[in-house]
């Protein structure tokens, strides 16, 4: 899931104790020769200093930052520790739970189906998941956790799922009311090691309720998880199979998986949270298990928050969008489709926010740029465990910032944005 308090200001910065060598040249990106030789370009020296200072002061255990401009890697560093408890240094090819960064990949898979004529943006969701039609807007939740609903007047569409306007909530971060409802119905809204399928979870969601009328307002929720089931029905494949065949494999995203192959498991960074003694501890949560990419039933493909990836892998995906739909010799989307994705699909619902809701990303608008945010047209999002990204078409710049922390509020975000994205 996206951690709202983290991404709304832009790209998050992290610090480091030690700085390892840059990653080797990718088959798909060129690398500045100075970066390949372990140098930091002059424009990023203040950023390096900031990162060292951040971890020296105990703000974060470590992280990775990648900057690509016009297809050229101009900064690629890992900093600090993967696991500070065992003094394990973070490697450049580390893999992170990207949580809500999964959403843009899910939306992209849906747009591949849209181009094929197998899915319509304004199709009722009930065309693919008939039980969704029975949902109503929550009226009252009683002490015994039963509830009543009011029939909704507006039909939920695929577009609503993609733009956080469906009326579907999250549980834990959606508030105590829906947290109770989802727990009672066994809805998965985070990560699971249980043997539940995308279809089964969607049916459980359909037996709950909506927060509001579809299209009435913007609210972060499980729309992209339900979209994963829509993709399965429209494609005739499991969501994992379709995403891999149509997006991940053509882009060469070999580090990106719902569940990591054994050969990649050692590269997964543990999620750390602050310890009461001032150090770090492995994050634990009563409702989910962060071992989900490696353990358990490995059966649930969470379109809203389920993927793990590496910075370089995710840069391939973003570069495809900067290239208007093509990368690694493969066209994933038509140029006109990319333009459609970047348009405002929730007009009037995010006034004064500085950004518009596209079909796969938040997109910076002129109001945001005027207030000192990233340039207009910059598209962005982030993840629950403090991974984040932004890409600016006007300069061809991608910035990706990945760490695995919970309960950490690093205030360096604006500095990173200024250093990487401001003109």
C-alpha beads as a LAMMPS data file, in Angstrom:
LAMMPS data file: protein, C-alpha beads

423 atoms
422 bonds

1 atom types
1 bond types

-500.0 500.0 xlo xhi
-500.0 500.0 ylo yhi
-500.0 500.0 zlo zhi

Masses

1 110.0

Atoms # bond

1 1 1 0.000 0.000 0.000
2 1 1 0.984 3.564 -0.457
3 1 1 1.842 5.373 2.723
4 1 1 -0.077 8.615 2.177
5 1 1 1.986 10.696 4.588
6 1 1 5.174 9.720 2.759
7 1 1 4.434 10.302 -0.912
8 1 1 2.260 13.400 -0.860
9 1 1 5.299 15.674 -0.616
10 1 1 7.279 13.949 -3.347
11 1 1 10.195 11.550 -3.369
12 1 1 11.542 10.364 -0.015
13 1 1 15.217 10.561 0.826
14 1 1 17.206 8.188 2.946
15 1 1 20.650 8.191 4.508
16 1 1 23.536 5.805 4.884
17 1 1 26.496 4.705 6.888
18 1 1 28.502 3.216 4.062
19 1 1 28.370 3.522 0.295
20 1 1 28.929 0.495 -1.901
21 1 1 29.999 0.347 -5.514
22 1 1 27.498 1.319 -8.211
23 1 1 25.616 -1.438 -9.971
24 1 1 27.060 -2.823 -13.174
25 1 1 25.889 -1.527 -16.522
26 1 1 22.435 -2.774 -17.491
27 1 1 21.739 -4.357 -20.845
28 1 1 19.019 -1.756 -21.316
29 1 1 20.499 1.421 -19.834
30 1 1 23.811 3.042 -20.554
31 1 1 25.820 4.136 -17.516
32 1 1 27.858 7.309 -17.225
33 1 1 31.519 6.233 -17.266
34 1 1 32.249 8.171 -14.067
35 1 1 29.400 6.408 -12.273
36 1 1 30.638 3.051 -13.579
37 1 1 34.036 3.865 -12.038
38 1 1 32.494 4.540 -8.633
39 1 1 32.433 8.339 -8.787
40 1 1 29.595 10.586 -7.679
41 1 1 28.726 13.292 -10.181
42 1 1 29.156 16.791 -8.795
43 1 1 25.429 17.549 -8.904
44 1 1 24.767 14.630 -6.537
45 1 1 27.511 15.325 -3.986
46 1 1 25.135 17.308 -1.744
47 1 1 22.722 14.383 -1.918
48 1 1 25.441 11.926 -0.901
49 1 1 26.303 14.120 2.074
50 1 1 22.657 14.274 3.046
51 1 1 22.340 10.495 2.890
52 1 1 25.427 9.876 5.010
53 1 1 24.189 12.371 7.570
54 1 1 20.708 10.829 7.642
55 1 1 21.932 7.366 8.596
56 1 1 24.673 8.648 10.864
57 1 1 21.914 10.309 12.886
58 1 1 19.889 7.066 12.944
59 1 1 17.039 8.167 10.681
60 1 1 17.181 5.011 8.549
61 1 1 19.246 1.802 8.388
62 1 1 19.956 2.058 4.647
63 1 1 18.501 2.327 1.193
64 1 1 19.167 2.710 -2.512
65 1 1 18.876 5.628 -4.889
66 1 1 18.883 5.458 -8.669
67 1 1 18.725 8.403 -11.081
68 1 1 18.401 7.909 -14.833
69 1 1 18.382 10.803 -17.290
70 1 1 17.685 10.295 -21.002
71 1 1 18.356 6.587 -20.611
72 1 1 21.736 7.182 -18.922
73 1 1 22.345 6.081 -15.339
74 1 1 23.860 9.118 -13.632
75 1 1 23.552 8.031 -9.994
76 1 1 23.218 4.499 -8.683
77 1 1 24.184 3.829 -5.095
78 1 1 23.267 1.655 -2.154
79 1 1 23.860 3.035 1.328
80 1 1 24.083 1.607 4.814
81 1 1 22.722 -1.734 5.905
82 1 1 20.251 -4.228 4.573
83 1 1 20.054 -5.694 8.082
84 1 1 21.662 -3.480 10.730
85 1 1 21.134 -6.164 13.390
86 1 1 23.692 -8.401 11.669
87 1 1 25.737 -5.581 10.099
88 1 1 24.827 -6.845 6.629
89 1 1 25.612 -4.129 4.103
90 1 1 23.043 -3.258 1.480
91 1 1 23.971 -4.488 -1.997
92 1 1 23.157 -2.557 -5.194
93 1 1 20.976 -5.376 -6.537
94 1 1 18.826 -5.659 -3.400
95 1 1 15.117 -6.392 -3.774
96 1 1 12.410 -4.476 -1.914
97 1 1 8.721 -4.999 -1.208
98 1 1 7.379 -2.180 -3.370
99 1 1 3.796 -2.436 -2.075
100 1 1 1.707 0.283 -3.778
101 1 1 4.237 0.705 -6.558
102 1 1 2.527 -2.502 -7.733
103 1 1 -0.551 -0.442 -8.637
104 1 1 0.962 1.174 -11.719
105 1 1 1.999 -2.228 -13.083
106 1 1 -1.507 -3.589 -12.491
107 1 1 -3.061 -0.600 -14.244
108 1 1 -0.644 -1.027 -17.149
109 1 1 -1.706 -4.666 -17.539
110 1 1 -5.330 -3.501 -17.653
111 1 1 -4.484 -0.996 -20.390
112 1 1 -2.865 -3.765 -22.440
113 1 1 -6.265 -5.503 -22.341
114 1 1 -7.963 -2.197 -23.194
115 1 1 -5.819 -1.924 -26.330
116 1 1 -6.762 -5.489 -27.260
117 1 1 -10.448 -4.624 -26.939
118 1 1 -10.921 -7.118 -24.106
119 1 1 -11.714 -4.556 -21.415
120 1 1 -13.486 -1.189 -21.355
121 1 1 -12.644 1.596 -18.929
122 1 1 -16.310 2.347 -18.434
123 1 1 -17.401 -1.273 -18.284
124 1 1 -19.266 -2.112 -15.072
125 1 1 -17.017 -4.087 -12.758
126 1 1 -19.953 -6.482 -12.385
127 1 1 -19.419 -7.520 -16.022
128 1 1 -16.322 -9.346 -14.770
129 1 1 -17.256 -9.908 -11.126
130 1 1 -21.073 -10.207 -10.965
131 1 1 -21.208 -10.237 -7.145
132 1 1 -19.854 -6.662 -7.034
133 1 1 -23.279 -5.463 -8.165
134 1 1 -24.789 -6.428 -4.807
135 1 1 -22.596 -3.999 -2.863
136 1 1 -24.163 -0.888 -1.341
137 1 1 -22.879 2.153 0.505
138 1 1 -22.321 1.570 4.226
139 1 1 -25.118 2.995 6.367
140 1 1 -24.421 1.725 9.894
141 1 1 -21.971 -0.584 11.631
142 1 1 -23.291 -2.122 14.843
143 1 1 -21.517 -3.299 17.977
144 1 1 -21.836 -6.931 16.897
145 1 1 -19.978 -6.010 13.652
146 1 1 -23.055 -6.450 11.482
147 1 1 -23.844 -3.569 9.159
148 1 1 -26.491 -2.131 6.892
149 1 1 -26.102 -0.539 3.478
150 1 1 -27.929 1.828 1.175
151 1 1 -28.127 0.826 -2.514
152 1 1 -25.666 2.823 -4.590
153 1 1 -27.077 4.810 -7.485
154 1 1 -23.880 4.892 -9.567
155 1 1 -22.437 1.774 -11.187
156 1 1 -18.838 0.987 -10.273
157 1 1 -16.643 0.907 -13.396
158 1 1 -13.167 -0.271 -14.258
159 1 1 -12.081 3.376 -14.418
160 1 1 -13.244 3.838 -10.827
161 1 1 -11.032 0.928 -9.753
162 1 1 -8.002 2.508 -11.436
163 1 1 -8.511 5.995 -9.992
164 1 1 -9.296 5.322 -6.317
165 1 1 -12.870 6.521 -6.810
166 1 1 -14.657 3.148 -6.608
167 1 1 -15.844 3.549 -3.023
168 1 1 -13.747 0.581 -1.903
169 1 1 -11.765 1.183 1.269
170 1 1 -8.612 -0.203 2.781
171 1 1 -8.845 -1.922 6.148
172 1 1 -5.998 -0.971 8.449
173 1 1 -5.212 2.380 6.830
174 1 1 -8.827 2.938 5.814
175 1 1 -10.020 3.415 9.378
176 1 1 -11.413 1.319 12.246
177 1 1 -14.870 0.793 10.715
178 1 1 -13.680 -0.976 7.576
179 1 1 -10.845 -2.604 9.444
180 1 1 -13.516 -4.407 11.525
181 1 1 -15.619 -5.272 8.478
182 1 1 -12.690 -6.626 6.475
183 1 1 -11.359 -8.665 9.369
184 1 1 -14.797 -10.203 9.891
185 1 1 -15.091 -11.146 6.196
186 1 1 -11.483 -12.337 5.880
187 1 1 -10.570 -9.706 3.278
188 1 1 -6.869 -9.486 2.456
189 1 1 -5.870 -5.850 2.155
190 1 1 -2.191 -6.160 2.933
191 1 1 -0.031 -9.246 2.460
192 1 1 -0.850 -12.858 3.100
193 1 1 0.792 -16.249 3.321
194 1 1 -2.624 -17.961 3.361
195 1 1 -3.975 -20.076 0.462
196 1 1 -6.386 -17.421 -0.827
197 1 1 -6.809 -16.569 -4.513
198 1 1 -7.461 -13.231 -6.203
199 1 1 -10.934 -14.517 -7.096
200 1 1 -11.760 -15.555 -3.541
201 1 1 -10.581 -12.250 -2.104
202 1 1 -12.659 -10.299 -4.619
203 1 1 -15.736 -12.314 -3.629
204 1 1 -15.070 -11.518 0.021
205 1 1 -14.778 -7.812 -0.815
206 1 1 -18.084 -8.013 -2.691
207 1 1 -19.774 -9.153 0.528
208 1 1 -18.724 -5.973 2.345
209 1 1 -19.746 -2.382 1.586
210 1 1 -18.692 0.838 -0.113
211 1 1 -17.548 3.964 1.684
212 1 1 -19.231 6.240 -0.851
213 1 1 -20.943 6.260 -4.238
214 1 1 -18.562 5.246 -7.044
215 1 1 -17.070 8.371 -8.612
216 1 1 -18.197 10.632 -5.771
217 1 1 -14.766 11.237 -4.268
218 1 1 -11.164 10.083 -4.161
219 1 1 -10.338 7.563 -1.460
220 1 1 -7.411 5.188 -1.329
221 1 1 -8.541 1.584 -1.283
222 1 1 -8.634 -1.917 -2.757
223 1 1 -9.623 -0.959 -6.302
224 1 1 -6.375 -2.199 -7.853
225 1 1 -6.662 -5.526 -6.019
226 1 1 -10.124 -6.007 -7.517
227 1 1 -8.711 -4.913 -10.886
228 1 1 -6.380 -7.905 -10.692
229 1 1 -9.430 -10.171 -10.757
230 1 1 -10.948 -8.190 -13.646
231 1 1 -7.712 -8.807 -15.549
232 1 1 -7.971 -12.540 -14.867
233 1 1 -11.526 -12.750 -16.182
234 1 1 -10.842 -10.570 -19.237
235 1 1 -7.611 -12.369 -20.175
236 1 1 -8.449 -15.946 -19.223
237 1 1 -5.112 -16.161 -17.375
238 1 1 -4.064 -15.773 -13.762
239 1 1 -3.101 -12.197 -12.993
240 1 1 0.491 -13.243 -12.339
241 1 1 0.728 -15.048 -15.692
242 1 1 -0.754 -12.154 -17.648
243 1 1 1.385 -9.481 -15.984
244 1 1 4.531 -11.517 -16.535
245 1 1 3.774 -12.323 -20.174
246 1 1 2.605 -8.863 -21.252
247 1 1 4.687 -6.491 -19.125
248 1 1 7.437 -7.953 -16.940
249 1 1 9.129 -10.338 -19.368
250 1 1 9.081 -7.981 -22.379
251 1 1 10.648 -5.233 -20.249
252 1 1 13.284 -7.592 -18.844
253 1 1 12.028 -7.091 -15.275
254 1 1 13.528 -10.312 -13.953
255 1 1 13.702 -9.111 -10.338
256 1 1 9.990 -8.306 -10.104
257 1 1 7.740 -10.992 -8.628
258 1 1 4.768 -11.518 -6.340
259 1 1 6.703 -14.371 -4.741
260 1 1 10.462 -14.521 -5.108
261 1 1 12.144 -17.516 -6.697
262 1 1 14.535 -19.190 -4.282
263 1 1 17.510 -17.860 -6.230
264 1 1 16.454 -14.283 -5.452
265 1 1 15.342 -14.665 -1.837
266 1 1 18.737 -13.781 -0.336
267 1 1 18.533 -10.347 -1.978
268 1 1 15.289 -9.350 -0.210
269 1 1 15.780 -6.525 2.301
270 1 1 14.104 -7.057 5.701
271 1 1 11.620 -4.447 6.905
272 1 1 13.005 -2.582 9.897
273 1 1 11.273 -0.407 12.476
274 1 1 12.673 1.725 15.318
275 1 1 13.382 -0.093 18.571
276 1 1 12.517 1.506 21.878
277 1 1 16.226 1.426 22.791
278 1 1 17.005 3.741 19.888
279 1 1 18.216 1.048 17.484
280 1 1 16.350 -1.113 14.987
281 1 1 14.277 -4.280 15.054
282 1 1 12.557 -6.462 12.450
283 1 1 9.055 -5.134 11.791
284 1 1 6.229 -7.244 13.180
285 1 1 2.523 -6.706 12.700
286 1 1 -0.480 -8.542 14.194
287 1 1 -2.432 -8.688 10.908
288 1 1 0.133 -9.638 8.299
289 1 1 3.511 -11.300 7.855
290 1 1 6.317 -9.583 5.954
291 1 1 7.724 -12.974 4.914
292 1 1 4.965 -13.156 2.276
293 1 1 7.318 -12.845 -0.747
294 1 1 9.155 -16.027 0.313
295 1 1 6.903 -18.186 2.492
296 1 1 3.399 -19.528 2.889
297 1 1 0.954 -20.625 0.207
298 1 1 2.325 -18.185 -2.418
299 1 1 -1.116 -18.094 -4.021
300 1 1 -2.342 -14.472 -3.776
301 1 1 -1.382 -11.928 -6.420
302 1 1 -2.084 -8.568 -4.819
303 1 1 -2.515 -6.021 -7.596
304 1 1 -2.527 -3.184 -5.095
305 1 1 0.503 -4.020 -2.990
306 1 1 1.917 -7.480 -3.665
307 1 1 5.057 -7.109 -5.775
308 1 1 8.729 -6.962 -4.886
309 1 1 11.321 -5.409 -7.196
310 1 1 14.705 -3.718 -7.463
311 1 1 15.401 -0.065 -8.340
312 1 1 16.879 -0.909 -11.732
313 1 1 13.977 -3.201 -12.601
314 1 1 11.422 -0.542 -11.765
315 1 1 13.379 2.030 -13.758
316 1 1 12.821 -0.123 -16.845
317 1 1 9.073 0.179 -16.313
318 1 1 9.228 3.957 -15.865
319 1 1 11.536 4.364 -18.855
320 1 1 8.945 2.567 -20.969
321 1 1 6.512 5.353 -20.087
322 1 1 9.074 8.084 -20.793
323 1 1 9.638 6.375 -24.155
324 1 1 5.889 6.579 -24.840
325 1 1 5.241 2.868 -24.455
326 1 1 8.381 1.096 -25.674
327 1 1 11.531 -0.287 -24.009
328 1 1 13.962 -3.178 -24.420
329 1 1 12.879 -3.547 -28.039
330 1 1 9.249 -4.195 -27.064
331 1 1 6.244 -1.947 -27.387
332 1 1 4.033 -2.460 -24.345
333 1 1 1.552 0.348 -25.020
334 1 1 0.713 2.649 -27.896
335 1 1 1.844 6.259 -27.578
336 1 1 -1.772 7.425 -27.555
337 1 1 -2.497 5.010 -24.691
338 1 1 0.309 6.522 -22.623
339 1 1 -1.216 9.964 -23.199
340 1 1 -4.588 8.610 -22.082
341 1 1 -3.070 7.142 -18.918
342 1 1 -1.485 10.481 -17.981
343 1 1 -4.726 12.479 -18.389
344 1 1 -6.823 13.591 -15.412
345 1 1 -9.391 10.843 -14.782
346 1 1 -10.785 12.230 -11.526
347 1 1 -11.446 15.868 -12.457
348 1 1 -12.536 18.065 -9.604
349 1 1 -11.841 15.468 -6.905
350 1 1 -8.289 16.554 -6.032
351 1 1 -8.554 20.332 -6.186
352 1 1 -5.654 22.262 -4.641
353 1 1 -3.638 19.075 -4.261
354 1 1 -1.080 20.014 -6.917
355 1 1 -1.575 16.769 -8.825
356 1 1 -4.096 14.901 -10.953
357 1 1 -5.135 11.258 -10.808
358 1 1 -4.124 9.409 -13.962
359 1 1 -4.967 5.806 -14.717
360 1 1 -1.678 4.482 -13.345
361 1 1 0.042 7.370 -11.582
362 1 1 -0.358 10.653 -9.811
363 1 1 0.608 13.369 -12.293
364 1 1 1.931 16.749 -11.178
365 1 1 -0.132 19.677 -12.497
366 1 1 0.729 23.338 -13.043
367 1 1 -0.624 24.320 -9.634
368 1 1 1.790 21.957 -7.920
369 1 1 4.731 23.178 -9.960
370 1 1 3.864 26.785 -9.135
371 1 1 4.002 25.877 -5.442
372 1 1 7.519 24.492 -5.716
373 1 1 6.807 20.824 -6.344
374 1 1 8.151 18.718 -9.209
375 1 1 7.730 19.973 -12.795
376 1 1 4.298 19.713 -14.365
377 1 1 3.802 16.307 -15.973
378 1 1 6.033 14.476 -13.478
379 1 1 4.362 11.186 -12.584
380 1 1 4.892 9.479 -9.254
381 1 1 3.755 7.117 -6.522
382 1 1 5.208 5.245 -3.557
383 1 1 4.885 2.231 -1.272
384 1 1 3.947 1.345 2.291
385 1 1 7.485 0.419 3.353
386 1 1 8.936 3.685 2.051
387 1 1 9.809 2.989 -1.551
388 1 1 9.034 5.789 -3.958
389 1 1 9.639 7.117 -7.454
390 1 1 9.038 9.994 -9.816
391 1 1 9.695 10.498 -13.527
392 1 1 9.780 13.832 -15.372
393 1 1 9.063 13.661 -19.117
394 1 1 10.316 17.224 -19.680
395 1 1 13.872 16.304 -18.683
396 1 1 13.732 12.530 -19.213
397 1 1 14.641 12.030 -15.553
398 1 1 13.742 9.057 -13.345
399 1 1 14.376 9.096 -9.605
400 1 1 13.844 5.949 -7.539
401 1 1 14.392 5.800 -3.812
402 1 1 13.985 2.485 -1.997
403 1 1 14.221 1.439 1.631
404 1 1 12.356 -1.008 3.865
405 1 1 11.194 0.792 6.981
406 1 1 8.029 1.074 9.028
407 1 1 7.200 3.832 11.476
408 1 1 9.960 6.084 10.158
409 1 1 9.244 9.662 9.113
410 1 1 12.263 10.985 7.218
411 1 1 11.816 14.714 6.557
412 1 1 14.428 14.908 3.778
413 1 1 11.908 14.404 0.974
414 1 1 11.866 17.967 -0.260
415 1 1 15.652 18.091 -0.472
416 1 1 15.735 15.024 -2.688
417 1 1 13.047 16.500 -4.923
418 1 1 14.946 19.765 -5.266
419 1 1 18.201 18.021 -6.103
420 1 1 16.788 15.624 -8.675
421 1 1 13.612 17.097 -10.159
422 1 1 13.577 20.869 -9.853
423 1 1 14.570 22.878 -12.908

Bonds

1 1 1 2
2 1 2 3
3 1 3 4
4 1 4 5
5 1 5 6
6 1 6 7
7 1 7 8
8 1 8 9
9 1 9 10
10 1 10 11
11 1 11 12
12 1 12 13
13 1 13 14
14 1 14 15
15 1 15 16
16 1 16 17
17 1 17 18
18 1 18 19
19 1 19 20
20 1 20 21
21 1 21 22
22 1 22 23
23 1 23 24
24 1 24 25
25 1 25 26
26 1 26 27
27 1 27 28
28 1 28 29
29 1 29 30
30 1 30 31
31 1 31 32
32 1 32 33
33 1 33 34
34 1 34 35
35 1 35 36
36 1 36 37
37 1 37 38
38 1 38 39
39 1 39 40
40 1 40 41
41 1 41 42
42 1 42 43
43 1 43 44
44 1 44 45
45 1 45 46
46 1 46 47
47 1 47 48
48 1 48 49
49 1 49 50
50 1 50 51
51 1 51 52
52 1 52 53
53 1 53 54
54 1 54 55
55 1 55 56
56 1 56 57
57 1 57 58
58 1 58 59
59 1 59 60
60 1 60 61
61 1 61 62
62 1 62 63
63 1 63 64
64 1 64 65
65 1 65 66
66 1 66 67
67 1 67 68
68 1 68 69
69 1 69 70
70 1 70 71
71 1 71 72
72 1 72 73
73 1 73 74
74 1 74 75
75 1 75 76
76 1 76 77
77 1 77 78
78 1 78 79
79 1 79 80
80 1 80 81
81 1 81 82
82 1 82 83
83 1 83 84
84 1 84 85
85 1 85 86
86 1 86 87
87 1 87 88
88 1 88 89
89 1 89 90
90 1 90 91
91 1 91 92
92 1 92 93
93 1 93 94
94 1 94 95
95 1 95 96
96 1 96 97
97 1 97 98
98 1 98 99
99 1 99 100
100 1 100 101
101 1 101 102
102 1 102 103
103 1 103 104
104 1 104 105
105 1 105 106
106 1 106 107
107 1 107 108
108 1 108 109
109 1 109 110
110 1 110 111
111 1 111 112
112 1 112 113
113 1 113 114
114 1 114 115
115 1 115 116
116 1 116 117
117 1 117 118
118 1 118 119
119 1 119 120
120 1 120 121
121 1 121 122
122 1 122 123
123 1 123 124
124 1 124 125
125 1 125 126
126 1 126 127
127 1 127 128
128 1 128 129
129 1 129 130
130 1 130 131
131 1 131 132
132 1 132 133
133 1 133 134
134 1 134 135
135 1 135 136
136 1 136 137
137 1 137 138
138 1 138 139
139 1 139 140
140 1 140 141
141 1 141 142
142 1 142 143
143 1 143 144
144 1 144 145
145 1 145 146
146 1 146 147
147 1 147 148
148 1 148 149
149 1 149 150
150 1 150 151
151 1 151 152
152 1 152 153
153 1 153 154
154 1 154 155
155 1 155 156
156 1 156 157
157 1 157 158
158 1 158 159
159 1 159 160
160 1 160 161
161 1 161 162
162 1 162 163
163 1 163 164
164 1 164 165
165 1 165 166
166 1 166 167
167 1 167 168
168 1 168 169
169 1 169 170
170 1 170 171
171 1 171 172
172 1 172 173
173 1 173 174
174 1 174 175
175 1 175 176
176 1 176 177
177 1 177 178
178 1 178 179
179 1 179 180
180 1 180 181
181 1 181 182
182 1 182 183
183 1 183 184
184 1 184 185
185 1 185 186
186 1 186 187
187 1 187 188
188 1 188 189
189 1 189 190
190 1 190 191
191 1 191 192
192 1 192 193
193 1 193 194
194 1 194 195
195 1 195 196
196 1 196 197
197 1 197 198
198 1 198 199
199 1 199 200
200 1 200 201
201 1 201 202
202 1 202 203
203 1 203 204
204 1 204 205
205 1 205 206
206 1 206 207
207 1 207 208
208 1 208 209
209 1 209 210
210 1 210 211
211 1 211 212
212 1 212 213
213 1 213 214
214 1 214 215
215 1 215 216
216 1 216 217
217 1 217 218
218 1 218 219
219 1 219 220
220 1 220 221
221 1 221 222
222 1 222 223
223 1 223 224
224 1 224 225
225 1 225 226
226 1 226 227
227 1 227 228
228 1 228 229
229 1 229 230
230 1 230 231
231 1 231 232
232 1 232 233
233 1 233 234
234 1 234 235
235 1 235 236
236 1 236 237
237 1 237 238
238 1 238 239
239 1 239 240
240 1 240 241
241 1 241 242
242 1 242 243
243 1 243 244
244 1 244 245
245 1 245 246
246 1 246 247
247 1 247 248
248 1 248 249
249 1 249 250
250 1 250 251
251 1 251 252
252 1 252 253
253 1 253 254
254 1 254 255
255 1 255 256
256 1 256 257
257 1 257 258
258 1 258 259
259 1 259 260
260 1 260 261
261 1 261 262
262 1 262 263
263 1 263 264
264 1 264 265
265 1 265 266
266 1 266 267
267 1 267 268
268 1 268 269
269 1 269 270
270 1 270 271
271 1 271 272
272 1 272 273
273 1 273 274
274 1 274 275
275 1 275 276
276 1 276 277
277 1 277 278
278 1 278 279
279 1 279 280
280 1 280 281
281 1 281 282
282 1 282 283
283 1 283 284
284 1 284 285
285 1 285 286
286 1 286 287
287 1 287 288
288 1 288 289
289 1 289 290
290 1 290 291
291 1 291 292
292 1 292 293
293 1 293 294
294 1 294 295
295 1 295 296
296 1 296 297
297 1 297 298
298 1 298 299
299 1 299 300
300 1 300 301
301 1 301 302
302 1 302 303
303 1 303 304
304 1 304 305
305 1 305 306
306 1 306 307
307 1 307 308
308 1 308 309
309 1 309 310
310 1 310 311
311 1 311 312
312 1 312 313
313 1 313 314
314 1 314 315
315 1 315 316
316 1 316 317
317 1 317 318
318 1 318 319
319 1 319 320
320 1 320 321
321 1 321 322
322 1 322 323
323 1 323 324
324 1 324 325
325 1 325 326
326 1 326 327
327 1 327 328
328 1 328 329
329 1 329 330
330 1 330 331
331 1 331 332
332 1 332 333
333 1 333 334
334 1 334 335
335 1 335 336
336 1 336 337
337 1 337 338
338 1 338 339
339 1 339 340
340 1 340 341
341 1 341 342
342 1 342 343
343 1 343 344
344 1 344 345
345 1 345 346
346 1 346 347
347 1 347 348
348 1 348 349
349 1 349 350
350 1 350 351
351 1 351 352
352 1 352 353
353 1 353 354
354 1 354 355
355 1 355 356
356 1 356 357
357 1 357 358
358 1 358 359
359 1 359 360
360 1 360 361
361 1 361 362
362 1 362 363
363 1 363 364
364 1 364 365
365 1 365 366
366 1 366 367
367 1 367 368
368 1 368 369
369 1 369 370
370 1 370 371
371 1 371 372
372 1 372 373
373 1 373 374
374 1 374 375
375 1 375 376
376 1 376 377
377 1 377 378
378 1 378 379
379 1 379 380
380 1 380 381
381 1 381 382
382 1 382 383
383 1 383 384
384 1 384 385
385 1 385 386
386 1 386 387
387 1 387 388
388 1 388 389
389 1 389 390
390 1 390 391
391 1 391 392
392 1 392 393
393 1 393 394
394 1 394 395
395 1 395 396
396 1 396 397
397 1 397 398
398 1 398 399
399 1 399 400
400 1 400 401
401 1 401 402
402 1 402 403
403 1 403 404
404 1 404 405
405 1 405 406
406 1 406 407
407 1 407 408
408 1 408 409
409 1 409 410
410 1 410 411
411 1 411 412
412 1 412 413
413 1 413 414
414 1 414 415
415 1 415 416
416 1 416 417
417 1 417 418
418 1 418 419
419 1 419 420
420 1 420 421
421 1 421 422
422 1 422 423
